[in-house]
Amino acid sequence: MTTPYERTKAVIDTRALLQMLAAANHSDCHCNVQSVAQRLLRHYPLDVDLAVSAAALPGVWSASEL
């Protein structure tokens, strides 16, 4: 079971990964992207988590209509 701490850390770490990838040249990125992505996705919020968060905090999250 994913804890709130793990879920929050996954979101923060995913943002950092995306920022790193956006700023990196191909020669600068020596990380195993697939391995990092799998680690981050393990605790990344599911659609149901986002729906519950949107219901509780409509000023922070919006209901997904995708």
N, CA, C and O atoms as a CHARMM CRD file, in Angstrom:
* protein
*
  264
    1    1 MET  N      0.83900  -1.17100   0.00000 PROA 1      0.00000
    2    1 MET  CA     0.00000   0.00000   0.00000 PROA 1      0.00000
    3    1 MET  C      0.88900   1.24200   0.00000 PROA 1      0.00000
    4    1 MET  O      1.85700   1.31700   0.75700 PROA 1      0.00000
    5    2 THR  N      0.56900   2.18500  -0.82500 PROA 2      0.00000
    6    2 THR  CA     1.32800   3.42700  -0.91300 PROA 2      0.00000
    7    2 THR  C      0.88700   4.39000   0.17800 PROA 2      0.00000
    8    2 THR  O     -0.30600   4.60100   0.39600 PROA 2      0.00000
    9    3 THR  N      1.85900   4.96400   0.85100 PROA 3      0.00000
   10    3 THR  CA     1.55100   5.93500   1.89900 PROA 3      0.00000
   11    3 THR  C      1.47500   7.34100   1.30400 PROA 3      0.00000
   12    3 THR  O      1.98400   7.57200   0.20800 PROA 3      0.00000
   13    4 PRO  N      0.85000   8.27600   2.01000 PROA 4      0.00000
   14    4 PRO  CA     0.83300   9.65300   1.52400 PROA 4      0.00000
   15    4 PRO  C      2.24300  10.20500   1.30300 PROA 4      0.00000
   16    4 PRO  O      2.47000  10.94900   0.34800 PROA 4      0.00000
   17    5 TYR  N      3.18300   9.85200   2.16700 PROA 5      0.00000
   18    5 TYR  CA     4.56300  10.30900   2.00200 PROA 5      0.00000
   19    5 TYR  C      5.13900   9.79700   0.68000 PROA 5      0.00000
   20    5 TYR  O      5.74400  10.56300  -0.06900 PROA 5      0.00000
   21    6 GLU  N      4.95400   8.49900   0.39000 PROA 6      0.00000
   22    6 GLU  CA     5.48600   7.91600  -0.84100 PROA 6      0.00000
   23    6 GLU  C      4.84100   8.54800  -2.07600 PROA 6      0.00000
   24    6 GLU  O      5.51500   8.79800  -3.07600 PROA 6      0.00000
   25    7 ARG  N      3.53700   8.80200  -1.99900 PROA 7      0.00000
   26    7 ARG  CA     2.82600   9.40600  -3.12500 PROA 7      0.00000
   27    7 ARG  C      3.33600  10.82200  -3.37700 PROA 7      0.00000
   28    7 ARG  O      3.58500  11.20000  -4.52200 PROA 7      0.00000
   29    8 THR  N      3.49000  11.60000  -2.31600 PROA 8      0.00000
   30    8 THR  CA     3.99300  12.97000  -2.44600 PROA 8      0.00000
   31    8 THR  C      5.40900  12.97000  -2.98600 PROA 8      0.00000
   32    8 THR  O      5.74200  13.76800  -3.86200 PROA 8      0.00000
   33    9 LYS  N      6.24500  12.08000  -2.47200 PROA 9      0.00000
   34    9 LYS  CA     7.62900  11.99100  -2.94000 PROA 9      0.00000
   35    9 LYS  C      7.67700  11.61500  -4.41600 PROA 9      0.00000
   36    9 LYS  O      8.52600  12.12400  -5.14800 PROA 9      0.00000
   37   10 ALA  N      6.78700  10.73600  -4.87100 PROA 10     0.00000
   38   10 ALA  CA     6.75000  10.34200  -6.28100 PROA 10     0.00000
   39   10 ALA  C      6.42200  11.53300  -7.16900 PROA 10     0.00000
   40   10 ALA  O      7.02000  11.69600  -8.23300 PROA 10     0.00000
   41   11 VAL  N      5.48100  12.36200  -6.74500 PROA 11     0.00000
   42   11 VAL  CA     5.12200  13.54000  -7.53700 PROA 11     0.00000
   43   11 VAL  C      6.29300  14.51900  -7.59400 PROA 11     0.00000
   44   11 VAL  O      6.62200  15.03200  -8.66300 PROA 11     0.00000
   45   12 ILE  N      6.91400  14.77500  -6.45800 PROA 12     0.00000
   46   12 ILE  CA     8.04400  15.70900  -6.40300 PROA 12     0.00000
   47   12 ILE  C      9.23000  15.17200  -7.20500 PROA 12     0.00000
   48   12 ILE  O      9.85500  15.91400  -7.96300 PROA 12     0.00000
   49   13 ASP  N      9.53600  13.89900  -7.04200 PROA 13     0.00000
   50   13 ASP  CA    10.66000  13.30700  -7.77000 PROA 13     0.00000
   51   13 ASP  C     10.39300  13.23900  -9.27500 PROA 13     0.00000
   52   13 ASP  O     11.31900  13.36900 -10.07500 PROA 13     0.00000
   53   14 THR  N      9.14000  13.03700  -9.65900 PROA 14     0.00000
   54   14 THR  CA     8.79500  13.01500 -11.08100 PROA 14     0.00000
   55   14 THR  C      8.99600  14.38800 -11.69700 PROA 14     0.00000
   56   14 THR  O      9.50200  14.50600 -12.81300 PROA 14     0.00000
   57   15 ARG  N      8.59800  15.43000 -10.96900 PROA 15     0.00000
   58   15 ARG  CA     8.83100  16.79200 -11.45300 PROA 15     0.00000
   59   15 ARG  C     10.32100  17.02600 -11.65500 PROA 15     0.00000
   60   15 ARG  O     10.73000  17.59200 -12.67000 PROA 15     0.00000
   61   16 ALA  N     11.13000  16.59800 -10.70300 PROA 16     0.00000
   62   16 ALA  CA    12.58400  16.76800 -10.81200 PROA 16     0.00000
   63   16 ALA  C     13.13900  16.00600 -12.01100 PROA 16     0.00000
   64   16 ALA  O     14.00600  16.51500 -12.72100 PROA 16     0.00000
   65   17 LEU  N     12.64500  14.78900 -12.24100 PROA 17     0.00000
   66   17 LEU  CA    13.09400  14.00500 -13.39300 PROA 17     0.00000
   67   17 LEU  C     12.74100  14.71800 -14.69200 PROA 17     0.00000
   68   17 LEU  O     13.57500  14.82500 -15.59000 PROA 17     0.00000
   69   18 LEU  N     11.51100  15.20500 -14.79400 PROA 18     0.00000
   70   18 LEU  CA    11.10000  15.88700 -16.01900 PROA 18     0.00000
   71   18 LEU  C     11.90100  17.16700 -16.24100 PROA 18     0.00000
   72   18 LEU  O     12.24200  17.49600 -17.37700 PROA 18     0.00000
   73   19 GLN  N     12.20200  17.89000 -15.16200 PROA 19     0.00000
   74   19 GLN  CA    13.02700  19.09100 -15.29000 PROA 19     0.00000
   75   19 GLN  C     14.43000  18.73200 -15.75500 PROA 19     0.00000
   76   19 GLN  O     15.00300  19.42600 -16.59400 PROA 19     0.00000
   77   20 MET  N     14.98400  17.65300 -15.21800 PROA 20     0.00000
   78   20 MET  CA    16.31300  17.21300 -15.61600 PROA 20     0.00000
   79   20 MET  C     16.32600  16.81500 -17.09500 PROA 20     0.00000
   80   20 MET  O     17.23600  17.18900 -17.83500 PROA 20     0.00000
   81   21 LEU  N     15.32200  16.06300 -17.51600 PROA 21     0.00000
   82   21 LEU  CA    15.26300  15.62600 -18.91200 PROA 21     0.00000
   83   21 LEU  C     15.06000  16.80700 -19.85200 PROA 21     0.00000
   84   21 LEU  O     15.62000  16.82800 -20.94900 PROA 21     0.00000
   85   22 ALA  N     14.26800  17.78600 -19.43700 PROA 22     0.00000
   86   22 ALA  CA    14.01700  18.95600 -20.27500 PROA 22     0.00000
   87   22 ALA  C     15.26800  19.80300 -20.44600 PROA 22     0.00000
   88   22 ALA  O     15.45300  20.43900 -21.48400 PROA 22     0.00000
   89   23 ALA  N     16.12500  19.81600 -19.43600 PROA 23     0.00000
   90   23 ALA  CA    17.31400  20.66200 -19.46200 PROA 23     0.00000
   91   23 ALA  C     18.55200  19.94100 -20.00000 PROA 23     0.00000
   92   23 ALA  O     19.54600  20.59200 -20.32500 PROA 23     0.00000
   93   24 ALA  N     18.51000  18.62700 -20.09600 PROA 24     0.00000
   94   24 ALA  CA    19.70500  17.84700 -20.42700 PROA 24     0.00000
   95   24 ALA  C     19.92400  17.73700 -21.93400 PROA 24     0.00000
   96   24 ALA  O     18.98200  17.66500 -22.72400 PROA 24     0.00000
   97   25 ASN  N     21.18800  17.72700 -22.29200 PROA 25     0.00000
   98   25 ASN  CA    21.57900  17.32900 -23.64600 PROA 25     0.00000
   99   25 ASN  C     21.64900  15.81500 -23.64400 PROA 25     0.00000
  100   25 ASN  O     21.77700  15.20700 -22.58200 PROA 25     0.00000
  101   26 HSD  N     21.57000  15.20000 -24.79800 PROA 26     0.00000
  102   26 HSD  CA    21.62500  13.74000 -24.84600 PROA 26     0.00000
  103   26 HSD  C     22.90500  13.21000 -24.21100 PROA 26     0.00000
  104   26 HSD  O     22.89300  12.14800 -23.58800 PROA 26     0.00000
  105   27 SER  N     23.99500  13.92700 -24.36000 PROA 27     0.00000
  106   27 SER  CA    25.26100  13.47200 -23.78400 PROA 27     0.00000
  107   27 SER  C     25.30900  13.69400 -22.27200 PROA 27     0.00000
  108   27 SER  O     26.11500  13.06900 -21.58300 PROA 27     0.00000
  109   28 ASP  N     24.44500  14.58400 -21.74700 PROA 28     0.00000
  110   28 ASP  CA    24.44000  14.86000 -20.31200 PROA 28     0.00000
  111   28 ASP  C     23.64000  13.83800 -19.52100 PROA 28     0.00000
  112   28 ASP  O     23.87300  13.66300 -18.32500 PROA 28     0.00000
  113   29 CYS  N     22.70800  13.16400 -20.16600 PROA 29     0.00000
  114   29 CYS  CA    21.79600  12.26500 -19.46400 PROA 29     0.00000
  115   29 CYS  C     22.33600  10.84300 -19.49800 PROA 29     0.00000
  116   29 CYS  O     22.17900  10.13500 -20.49200 PROA 29     0.00000
  117   30 HSD  N     22.96600  10.43300 -18.41700 PROA 30     0.00000
  118   30 HSD  CA    23.55400   9.09800 -18.33700 PROA 30     0.00000
  119   30 HSD  C     22.74600   8.17900 -17.42300 PROA 30     0.00000
  120   30 HSD  O     23.22400   7.12700 -16.99800 PROA 30     0.00000
  121   31 CYS  N     21.49900   8.59900 -17.12600 PROA 31     0.00000
  122   31 CYS  CA    20.69800   7.78800 -16.21300 PROA 31     0.00000
  123   31 CYS  C     19.88200   6.75400 -16.98400 PROA 31     0.00000
  124   31 CYS  O     19.66600   6.88700 -18.18800 PROA 31     0.00000
  125   32 ASN  N     19.44600   5.75100 -16.29000 PROA 32     0.00000
  126   32 ASN  CA    18.57700   4.74000 -16.87300 PROA 32     0.00000
  127   32 ASN  C     17.14400   5.23100 -16.69300 PROA 32     0.00000
  128   32 ASN  O     16.53800   5.01300 -15.64500 PROA 32     0.00000
  129   33 VAL  N     16.60600   5.89000 -17.70700 PROA 33     0.00000
  130   33 VAL  CA    15.30000   6.53600 -17.61200 PROA 33     0.00000
  131   33 VAL  C     14.20600   5.52500 -17.29600 PROA 33     0.00000
  132   33 VAL  O     13.32400   5.82000 -16.48900 PROA 33     0.00000
  133   34 GLN  N     14.23300   4.36300 -17.89300 PROA 34     0.00000
  134   34 GLN  CA    13.19200   3.37100 -17.65100 PROA 34     0.00000
  135   34 GLN  C     13.18500   2.93500 -16.18700 PROA 34     0.00000
  136   34 GLN  O     12.11600   2.80600 -15.58900 PROA 34     0.00000
  137   35 SER  N     14.32700   2.71400 -15.61800 PROA 35     0.00000
  138   35 SER  CA    14.41600   2.30300 -14.22400 PROA 35     0.00000
  139   35 SER  C     13.88800   3.39500 -13.29000 PROA 35     0.00000
  140   35 SER  O     13.14400   3.11200 -12.35000 PROA 35     0.00000
  141   36 VAL  N     14.27500   4.62800 -13.55500 PROA 36     0.00000
  142   36 VAL  CA    13.80800   5.74700 -12.73000 PROA 36     0.00000
  143   36 VAL  C     12.30200   5.90800 -12.87000 PROA 36     0.00000
  144   36 VAL  O     11.60700   6.11600 -11.87600 PROA 36     0.00000
  145   37 ALA  N     11.78900   5.81600 -14.09500 PROA 37     0.00000
  146   37 ALA  CA    10.35100   5.95000 -14.32400 PROA 37     0.00000
  147   37 ALA  C      9.56600   4.86000 -13.59100 PROA 37     0.00000
  148   37 ALA  O      8.52300   5.14100 -13.00100 PROA 37     0.00000
  149   38 GLN  N     10.05100   3.64800 -13.62300 PROA 38     0.00000
  150   38 GLN  CA     9.36900   2.55500 -12.91900 PROA 38     0.00000
  151   38 GLN  C      9.33900   2.81100 -11.41400 PROA 38     0.00000
  152   38 GLN  O      8.32500   2.55700 -10.76300 PROA 38     0.00000
  153   39 ARG  N     10.43100   3.30600 -10.86400 PROA 39     0.00000
  154   39 ARG  CA    10.48700   3.60900  -9.43000 PROA 39     0.00000
  155   39 ARG  C      9.49400   4.70100  -9.07100 PROA 39     0.00000
  156   39 ARG  O      8.79100   4.60200  -8.06500 PROA 39     0.00000
  157   40 LEU  N      9.43500   5.74500  -9.89400 PROA 40     0.00000
  158   40 LEU  CA     8.53000   6.85700  -9.61300 PROA 40     0.00000
  159   40 LEU  C      7.06600   6.45100  -9.77700 PROA 40     0.00000
  160   40 LEU  O      6.21600   6.85300  -8.98200 PROA 40     0.00000
  161   41 LEU  N      6.77300   5.66000 -10.79900 PROA 41     0.00000
  162   41 LEU  CA     5.38800   5.27200 -11.05300 PROA 41     0.00000
  163   41 LEU  C      4.83400   4.31000 -10.01400 PROA 41     0.00000
  164   41 LEU  O      3.61800   4.16000  -9.89200 PROA 41     0.00000
  165   42 ARG  N      5.70500   3.66500  -9.27300 PROA 42     0.00000
  166   42 ARG  CA     5.24800   2.72000  -8.25100 PROA 42     0.00000
  167   42 ARG  C      4.31200   3.39300  -7.25300 PROA 42     0.00000
  168   42 ARG  O      3.35600   2.77100  -6.79100 PROA 42     0.00000
  169   43 HSD  N      4.57100   4.64300  -6.91800 PROA 43     0.00000
  170   43 HSD  CA     3.75900   5.35900  -5.93300 PROA 43     0.00000
  171   43 HSD  C      3.06800   6.58500  -6.52300 PROA 43     0.00000
  172   43 HSD  O      2.51200   7.40000  -5.78600 PROA 43     0.00000
  173   44 TYR  N      3.10000   6.71900  -7.84000 PROA 44     0.00000
  174   44 TYR  CA     2.48600   7.88100  -8.47300 PROA 44     0.00000
  175   44 TYR  C      0.97000   7.79100  -8.33800 PROA 44     0.00000
  176   44 TYR  O      0.41100   6.69900  -8.43800 PROA 44     0.00000
  177   45 PRO  N      0.29000   8.92300  -8.11100 PROA 45     0.00000
  178   45 PRO  CA    -1.15800   8.87800  -7.89800 PROA 45     0.00000
  179   45 PRO  C     -1.91500   8.29400  -9.09500 PROA 45     0.00000
  180   45 PRO  O     -1.59400   8.57100 -10.25100 PROA 45     0.00000
  181   46 LEU  N     -2.91200   7.49400  -8.79000 PROA 46     0.00000
  182   46 LEU  CA    -3.80400   6.94800  -9.80500 PROA 46     0.00000
  183   46 LEU  C     -4.92200   7.95100 -10.06700 PROA 46     0.00000
  184   46 LEU  O     -5.05800   8.93600  -9.34200 PROA 46     0.00000
  185   47 ASP  N     -5.71900   7.70100 -11.09900 PROA 47     0.00000
  186   47 ASP  CA    -6.84000   8.58900 -11.41300 PROA 47     0.00000
  187   47 ASP  C     -7.79800   8.71900 -10.22900 PROA 47     0.00000
  188   47 ASP  O     -8.30400   9.80700  -9.95400 PROA 47     0.00000
  189   48 VAL  N     -8.04400   7.61200  -9.53300 PROA 48     0.00000
  190   48 VAL  CA    -8.94600   7.65600  -8.38300 PROA 48     0.00000
  191   48 VAL  C     -8.37500   8.54200  -7.27500 PROA 48     0.00000
  192   48 VAL  O     -9.12500   9.24200  -6.59600 PROA 48     0.00000
  193   49 ASP  N     -7.05800   8.51600  -7.08900 PROA 49     0.00000
  194   49 ASP  CA    -6.41400   9.37500  -6.09000 PROA 49     0.00000
  195   49 ASP  C     -6.60200  10.84700  -6.44700 PROA 49     0.00000
  196   49 ASP  O     -6.87500  11.67900  -5.58100 PROA 49     0.00000
  197   50 LEU  N     -6.45100  11.15400  -7.73600 PROA 50     0.00000
  198   50 LEU  CA    -6.62600  12.53700  -8.17900 PROA 50     0.00000
  199   50 LEU  C     -8.07800  12.97700  -8.03100 PROA 50     0.00000
  200   50 LEU  O     -8.34000  14.12700  -7.68100 PROA 50     0.00000
  201   51 ALA  N     -9.02300  12.08000  -8.29200 PROA 51     0.00000
  202   51 ALA  CA   -10.44100  12.40800  -8.14700 PROA 51     0.00000
  203   51 ALA  C    -10.78800  12.71200  -6.69200 PROA 51     0.00000
  204   51 ALA  O    -11.51600  13.66300  -6.41000 PROA 51     0.00000
  205   52 VAL  N    -10.27200  11.91300  -5.78000 PROA 52     0.00000
  206   52 VAL  CA   -10.51100  12.14600  -4.35500 PROA 52     0.00000
  207   52 VAL  C     -9.87900  13.46800  -3.92800 PROA 52     0.00000
  208   52 VAL  O    -10.48700  14.24100  -3.18700 PROA 52     0.00000
  209   53 SER  N     -8.67100  13.72300  -4.39300 PROA 53     0.00000
  210   53 SER  CA    -7.99400  14.98200  -4.06900 PROA 53     0.00000
  211   53 SER  C     -8.75100  16.17600  -4.63400 PROA 53     0.00000
  212   53 SER  O     -8.86800  17.20600  -3.97000 PROA 53     0.00000
  213   54 ALA  N     -9.26600  16.04900  -5.85600 PROA 54     0.00000
  214   54 ALA  CA   -10.01400  17.13900  -6.47900 PROA 54     0.00000
  215   54 ALA  C    -11.29800  17.42300  -5.71000 PROA 54     0.00000
  216   54 ALA  O    -11.69000  18.58000  -5.55900 PROA 54     0.00000
  217   55 ALA  N    -11.95000  16.37600  -5.22500 PROA 55     0.00000
  218   55 ALA  CA   -13.17700  16.56000  -4.45200 PROA 55     0.00000
  219   55 ALA  C    -12.88700  17.24900  -3.11500 PROA 55     0.00000
  220   55 ALA  O    -13.66800  18.08200  -2.65500 PROA 55     0.00000
  221   56 ALA  N    -11.76800  16.89600  -2.50500 PROA 56     0.00000
  222   56 ALA  CA   -11.41800  17.46800  -1.20500 PROA 56     0.00000
  223   56 ALA  C    -10.78400  18.84800  -1.32100 PROA 56     0.00000
  224   56 ALA  O    -10.97300  19.69300  -0.44600 PROA 56     0.00000
  225   57 LEU  N    -10.03600  19.08200  -2.39100 PROA 57     0.00000
  226   57 LEU  CA    -9.29700  20.33400  -2.55500 PROA 57     0.00000
  227   57 LEU  C     -9.50900  20.90300  -3.95900 PROA 57     0.00000
  228   57 LEU  O     -8.57600  20.90100  -4.76300 PROA 57     0.00000
  229   58 PRO  N    -10.70900  21.38700  -4.27100 PROA 58     0.00000
  230   58 PRO  CA   -10.97900  21.87400  -5.62200 PROA 58     0.00000
  231   58 PRO  C    -10.14900  23.09400  -6.01100 PROA 58     0.00000
  232   58 PRO  O    -10.02600  23.40400  -7.19600 PROA 58     0.00000
  233   59 GLY  N     -9.58300  23.78400  -5.03300 PROA 59     0.00000
  234   59 GLY  CA    -8.71500  24.91600  -5.33500 PROA 59     0.00000
  235   59 GLY  C     -7.30600  24.50400  -5.72700 PROA 59     0.00000
  236   59 GLY  O     -6.53100  25.31900  -6.22600 PROA 59     0.00000
  237   60 VAL  N     -6.97700  23.24300  -5.50100 PROA 60     0.00000
  238   60 VAL  CA    -5.63700  22.73200  -5.80700 PROA 60     0.00000
  239   60 VAL  C     -5.67200  21.81700  -7.02700 PROA 60     0.00000
  240   60 VAL  O     -4.80300  21.90100  -7.89500 PROA 60     0.00000
  241   61 TRP  N     -6.68600  20.93300  -7.09500 PROA 61     0.00000
  242   61 TRP  CA    -6.81000  19.94600  -8.17200 PROA 61     0.00000
  243   61 TRP  C     -8.12500  20.17500  -8.90300 PROA 61     0.00000
  244   61 TRP  O     -9.07100  20.71900  -8.33400 PROA 61     0.00000
  245   62 SER  N     -8.18300  19.76300 -10.15400 PROA 62     0.00000
  246   62 SER  CA    -9.44800  19.78700 -10.88000 PROA 62     0.00000
  247   62 SER  C     -9.86100  18.36400 -11.19400 PROA 62     0.00000
  248   62 SER  O     -9.02000  17.47200 -11.30200 PROA 62     0.00000
  249   63 ALA  N    -11.14700  18.15900 -11.33900 PROA 63     0.00000
  250   63 ALA  CA   -11.64500  16.83900 -11.69800 PROA 63     0.00000
  251   63 ALA  C    -11.18600  16.52700 -13.11200 PROA 63     0.00000
  252   63 ALA  O    -11.31200  17.35500 -14.01500 PROA 63     0.00000
  253   64 SER  N    -10.65900  15.33700 -13.29600 PROA 64     0.00000
  254   64 SER  CA   -10.15500  14.93000 -14.61000 PROA 64     0.00000
  255   64 SER  C    -11.31700  14.59400 -15.52400 PROA 64     0.00000
  256   64 SER  O    -12.23200  13.86000 -15.15200 PROA 64     0.00000
  257   65 GLU  N    -11.26200  15.14000 -16.71700 PROA 65     0.00000
  258   65 GLU  CA   -12.27900  14.84000 -17.71800 PROA 65     0.00000
  259   65 GLU  C    -11.63900  14.19900 -18.94100 PROA 65     0.00000
  260   65 GLU  O    -12.21300  14.22100 -20.03000 PROA 65     0.00000
  261   66 LEU  N    -10.45800  13.63300 -18.76500 PROA 66     0.00000
  262   66 LEU  CA    -9.74600  12.99800 -19.87200 PROA 66     0.00000
  263   66 LEU  C    -10.26100  11.61300 -20.11500 PROA 66     0.00000
  264   66 LEU  O     -9.77800  10.92300 -21.01300 PROA 66     0.00000
